[in-house]
Amino acid sequence: MLGYASAVLAGALPALAFPAPAWWWLAWFGLVPLVFVVRAAPTAGQGAVRAWLGMATFICFTQYWLWPSAGPLLLVLAAGLGALWLPFGWAAHRLLAGELTGRGSLAAVAVLPSLWVLAEAVRSWDRLGGPWAVLGASQWNQPATLASASLGGVWLVSFLVVAVNTAVVVAVLLRRPWAIALPVVLIAIGPVWFWLAPAPGPGPSMRVALVQPGDIDDATARQAASERLTDGLRGQQVDLAVWGESSVAVDLAAHPDVAARLADLSRRVGADLLVNVDARAPSGGIYKTSVLIGPDGVRGSYAKTRLVPFGEYVPLRGLLDWATSGTGAADEDRRRGDGPVVLHTDGVAVGPLISFETLFSDLARREVELGADLLAYQSATSSYQGSWAQPQLATMPAVHTVETGHPAVHAAISGVSSAFDAQGRRLAWSPAAERGATVVDVPLAARATAYLRWGDWVVGVALLVVTAWCARSARRSWTGARRWQAPNRAGGPRWWTTRRCRPPEGRP
């Protein structure tokens, strides 16, 4: 029981690397206690269970804010997702619990990060809740250590973080010069690339206003507050005003008077408006839609494609509807859009994404592939007002700017709004307690990245590493068992397997 309790405590530690504490440095050694707890287990199976308990605790801590709406289902979610780390715990025990060699140490530094990345990749499926608190994202506020994301996405940063933690364990166990130097070399990969990588070329900038009216329950009052804040931007030479998610409560096609009023607001301010509609469309379904409005009216729109499980739809509603009573789950499923689009405003291509979609690296990559110069995220996390959810979501655009080499802005109805340049450097940050419109000059200078070209190649390499290790381990086990059990030519056991079978002196 002490081992299991230690696993729970150790699993909570790396959660502090994420906002709100945002102790980014803790990520580089925060897993060490959990690895030692797993290593100390009597068997590999118990080591796997300890890793499972630790990661279930990690998920509970990083998503504790779901408790008011999800209740005990949060524990079920954490237990289910934590099970993805059972192979990590089993392998950590197998690789580190015995007598450690140099070759075994290097295998651990390659295999354990690979298993971690695969677990995160599976968890990142949108129907399982998406990539919330992916370990590499803990480096969002450190452009130097985040720089490796331009090579392999957030997966490569996660790989390096876990590799450094594993290398620290190896250094403690072996105490050899090369083992002590290994974590230093691994942690330096990001900063070295940050220094060597070509900087974004020269380019224009775009003056963007992030409109944050605050936590307002009434939809009409919320839209009116956004309009007032936007109207106050007159004379500030703003190019684009971005509103948060669900900032407009009526479908603009069904209410042309509202569309006309917003177009007039755009004309007065001298800037296009990127608003967000959460309403029933004339077709009958409810969509969440980013709508670009200029002085001449609606210029384009994008309907959200990845929806929040239970928050915006209930998977297998016929089977699971009973479990959602009292949880705040959606009474009616939202509809999905057809796919990503790029909207054009004053010669600048904007890639809009909405709330939950802020988590996904592949969506940002797809927008840039379609020609987006600027990533524009709209969110509403007022259901979790004042919790860690708000800064956690606001940090993800920083990761995507480094991955894609393009800048991003994030407008949240009630905070936290943020903006980052193409290298992940923070340009604006409006905490949840603030109300108003934050105006920021966003450099549109961009650069090509390896992640933009090759995508999630780190996940593929991780799968190959794990497959090769499993095949080698199976081959060694099979060969060892065969040597032990194979009979000699006379049909008996080989003489070197037991004293009783040792031949008399003088006999072959």
N, C-alpha and C positions, 0 to 999 in steps of 0.2 A: 504493500500500500504506500509505503514511503516513496518508492520509485515513481508510482503513478502521480502522487501529489507533487513530487518534484517536477514531473513532466508538465503538469498544469501550470505551475509557477514559471517554469522556463519558457513555456509557449507564450505567456503574456508579455515577456520582455521585448521581443522585436516589434510589438505593436506600437511601442513608444517612438519608433523611428518615423511614424506617419503623423500628419497633423491630427489633432491640434498641437501635441508636444513638438512634433517635427524634429526629433533628435536624429537627424540623418546619419550622423557618425555611428550611432548605435547599431545600425544595420550591419556594419562590417565585422562586428564581433558578437552581436546579440543572439546569434544562433548557437554559439559555442556551448553555453550551459545545456541546451536541449540535446546537442549531439553527445555530450558527455553522459547525460542521463540515459540516453538510448544505448550508448556503448556499455554502460554498467549493468544493463539488464542481463538476467541469467541466460536467456535464450534469444535468438533472433526474432522469434515470434513475439516475445514480450517487448523487445525493442521496437517492433513495429507498432504495437499497441501504445507504447509510450509516445512515439512520434504522432500517432493519431490523436491522442489526448492533448498533446501540446499544440497541434495545429488547430484542433477544434476550439481550444481556448483562444488562440490567436484570432480566429475568425470572429468569435464572440466579442473580443475586445475591440477589434477594428470596426465592427458593425453593431456595437451595442445599441446604437440609436434606433435599431429596428424593433427593439423590445416593446415600446408603447403600441406599435401597430401590429406586430407579428406575435407578440407574447411568447408562449412556450415553443412555437414553431421555429423561433430563432435557434433554440437548442437542437432541434431536429436538423435544421439546415446546417449548423456548425458540425454536428456529428457526421452528417452525410458527406459534406465537403472535406472535412478533416480526414476521412477515410482515403482520400486520394494520396495521402502521404504515408500510408502503410508500407508501400514498397520502399520509400525513402528510409524509413526506420529499419526495415529488415536489412536493406543493403548497408546502412551505416553500421549496424552491428556486425554483419559478416566481414566488412572491410576493416573495421577499426578495433574490434574486440580482442582479436588474437594478437600474436606476436607480430608487430608491425615491421615491415621491410620498406626499403626505398621504393621498390616497384609497387608494392601494395599501397603505399602512401599516394603515389601519383595516380594510381587507379581510383582511389577514393576522391581525389581532387577533380577527377574527370567525371566519374559516375554519379556521385551524389548531386552536384549541380545539375546534371542532365536529368536525373529523376525529379528534382525540384521543378525544373522548367516544364517538364511534361505534366506534372501535377497542376501547375499554374495554367498551362495551355488548356487542359481539359476543363478546369474550373472556369475558364474565361468564356466558355460557350454561353451565349446570351440567355439560353433557357435555363441555365444553372445560376444565373445572377450576374454573370459578366466578370471581368477582371478587376474586381475591387481589391485594393491593397495588394497589388502585385509587388513583390519585394523590390524590384528595380525602381518602381515609382517613388520609393522613399528618398531618392536622390534628386527630386524635382527642383529643389532650391540650390543645387550645386552644379552649375553648368559643366564644371571640369569632370566630376565623377559621373555625370549623366552623359557625357560626350559619346561614350561607346554605343548609345542608343542609335546614333546615326549610322553605325555599322551593322547592327543586328537587332535594332528595336529594343523595347524594354526587356525582351527576353535575354538579350546579351548582358544587360546590366544585372538582372536577377542571377544569371549564371555566374558572373564575376563576384557578386556579393556572397553567394553560397560557397563558391570556390575559395574565397578568402577566409570565410569562417571555418571551412574544412581544413585549409592549410594552417590556420592557427592551432587547431586541435592537433594536427600532425606535428607542428613545431613544438608544442608542449610535450608530446609523447616521445619524440625522437631526440630533440635537443641537438640537432646537427646543424652546422652552419648553413647548408643549402636549404634545409627545412625552415630555418628561421628567416631566410631571405625570400622564400617563396611567396608568403602573403604580401610582402612589400612589392614584389614584382607584379603580382596580380592586381593589387589596388592601384598601381601606377598606370595601368593600361588606359583607363579613361582620361586622366589628366594629360598623358603624353599625346593621345590623339587630339585632345582639345587644343593643344599647342601646335601640333603638326598639320591639322586639317585646314584646308583652304577656307578663308573667311567668306561670307556672302559678298557678292559683288555689289557695286554701287547701284542705287535705285531710288525711286521716289518714296515718299512716306504718305500715309493716309491718316487723316485726323478723325478718330473714332470716339464716339460718346457711348459709354456703357450706362444704361439707365437702370437704376436700382431704387424703386419706389418703396420697398419694405414689405413686411408681412401684413398684407391686407386681404381679409377673407372675402369680402364682397367683390365679385368680378367687375362690376361696373365702376366701383370706386377705385379698383386697382388700375383699370385702363385710364380713368380720369387722372390719376396721379402720375402715370407714365406720360400722358399728354402734357400735363403742366410742367414736368421736369424737362421734357423735350422742347417745349415752347421757350423755356428759359435759356436755351442754347443759341438763340438768335444773336448774331454778331460775333460768334466765336469761330466762324469759318469751319464748321464741322462738315466732313464729307459723308459720314454715315453714322446714324444713331441706332444702336442695337438694343432691343428690349429683351426682357427675359421670357422664359417659357410661360405659356398660358396668360400672356399679357392682354390678349383680346379674347373676349368670351363669346363672340358671335361670328358666324361664317360671313366673310366679306362679300361673297357672291350673292348670298341671300339678303344681305343688308347693305345695299349700295350707298346708303346715306352715311354709314360709318366709314366705308372706303373713301368716299368723297371728303369727309372731314379729315381723315388721316392724310390724304393727298394735299389738302390745303395746309395742313400742319407742315408737311414736307416742303411746300413752297415757301412758307413763312421763314422756316429755319434755314433753308438753302441746303438741305441734306436729305438724302434718301433715308427711309426708315426700314429696318428689318424687324418686323413685329412677329409675334407668335400667336396663332389662333388655336384654341382648344374648344371645338364646337362641333355640332352635328352638321355634316355637309348635306347639300340637297339630295345626294344619293341615299341618305339615310344613316350612314355610319358616322361614328365620331372619330375625327382625326386630330392629331397635333401637327400643325403646319407652320413652317417658316414662310412668311410672305414679305417680299420686297416691294416697297411702295415709294414711288417718286411723285413729283408734282403732277404728272399726267396719269396717275393711278397705279394699279397693280402691274408690276413688271415681271413677276415670276414667283414661283412658290416651290416648296419642298415639303413633302409629308414624311413624317418620322417612320423609319422602317424597322428599327429594333426597339421593342417595347419591354417594359419592366415586368417580369413575371409577378403575378398577383397584384402588383401596383396598377398596371394598365391592362392586363388581361389575366385570366386564370387558366393555366394549362390543364387540359383535360377537365374542363369545367363540369361536365356531367358526373365525373368520378370524385373530384376534389372540392366541389362547391360547399359541401358540408363542413370542410375543415377551415373555411375562410370566414365563418360567422364571427363577428366581433374583432376581426383583424384589420379592417380598413381596406380590404381587397376591393378591386374594381367591381362594381355592380354590373357593368356592361363592358365587354371587351372593346378596346380601341381597335381601329383598323390600321393596317400597315400600308405605307406608301409603296410606290413602284421601284424606288431605288434612288441613289444619290444624284444630285443635279448641281450645277454651278449657276449662280445668279450674277448678273453683270450690273455694276453701278459705276457710272462715271469712268469707264475704261478699266475698272478693276474687277477681276473675277473673284467672287466670294463663295466659299464652300460652306453652306449652313449644315449644322448638326445639332441635335436636340437632346439635352439632359443626359439620360442614360447612355446615349451614343458617345458622350464625351470620354467614356472609358476605353473605347475600342480603337486600337492602332490601325487596323486594316481599313476602317472607314475614313480616317484622316488621309491615309495613303491613297485611297481611291479618289478622294476629292482632288488631291494634288495631281493625280494622273489625269483627271478630267480637265485640268487647267486652272485650278484655284490658285490665286495669289495670296489669299488670306482665308484662314479657317475661322469661322464665326460660330461659337457655341452659345446656345440659349438654354437656361435651366431654371428650375423652381424647386427649391428644397425647403420650403417653408414648413412642410410637415415635420421637419427635423430641425427647426429653428434653434440656433444656439449650440447645436451638437457638432461633433467632429465631422459629420457627413459633409457639411458645407465647405470647409477648407480642403477636405480630401478631394472632393469633386473639382474644386477650382484649381488644383495643382496639375491635373491630368493634361490640360493643354500644353503645359511646359514640356512634358514628355513628348507629345506629338510634334511640337515645333522642332525639337532636336531630331526626331526620327525622320521627318519629311523635309527639314531645311526650310520651312516656311513659317511665317509668324501666325499667331492666333490670338483671338480675343474671346472672352467668356463673360456674358452678361447674365446675372442671376437676379430674379425678382427681389429676393430678400437677402442677397449675399450668399456666397462671397463672389464678387466679380473680379476678373483678373485679365492681364494681357502680358504676352511674352514675345520676344523677337525670335528670329530664326535660329538662334543659338541657345534658346531657353532662358535668356536673361529676363528677369521680371521688369515689366514696364509700368504696371499698375496693379494695385491690390486694394479692394474695397471690402473691409470686414462686414460681417453680418449686422453689426450694430449701426452701420452708416446708412444714410438715406441721401439720395441725390443722383446726379449724373457726373460720372468721371470722364473727363476728356483726356485722351492720350494720343500722342503722335506715334504711329506704328510704322517703322521702316519696312518697306515691302521687299527689301533686298532678300534674295533667296539663294540657295545652293542645292546642288544635286547630292544625294546621299546614297550610300550602299543599301540602306534599308529600303529606300524608295525604289531602287532597281530590283533588289532580290527578295524583298519581303521577309517572311518568317523563316528564313533558312536556319536559324539557330534551333528552332524546334525540330527540324528534320535531322540536324546533326546530333542533337540530344537523343533522338530516337535511335539513330545508328550506334551511338556510343553504348546505350543501354542494351541494345540487341546484341552487340558484339560481346559485351561483358557477360550477359546471360548465357550466350552460346559457349563462351570459353569456360565459364563456371560449370555448365552442364557437361561439357566434354571432360573436364578434369574429374568431376564426380563419377562419371560413367567409367572413365579409364581406371580410377582408383578402385572402384567396386569390382571391376573386371579382374584386376590383378589380385584382389583379395579372394575372389570366389572361384577363379578358373581352376579346373583340375589339372594334375600332371598327366603324363602319358599313361600311367597305370590306373588312372581314374580317381586317385586320391588327391588330397590337398597338396599344394606345393610346399616343399619342406621349409621354405623361408617364412611361411606364415605362422608357424607354431613350433615350439620346441619339440613336441612329440614326433613331429614328422621330419626332424633333422636326420639325415642318413648317417649310418655308422661310418667311422673313419675308414678310409680306403675305398669307400663306394662312391660312385659319381652322383 
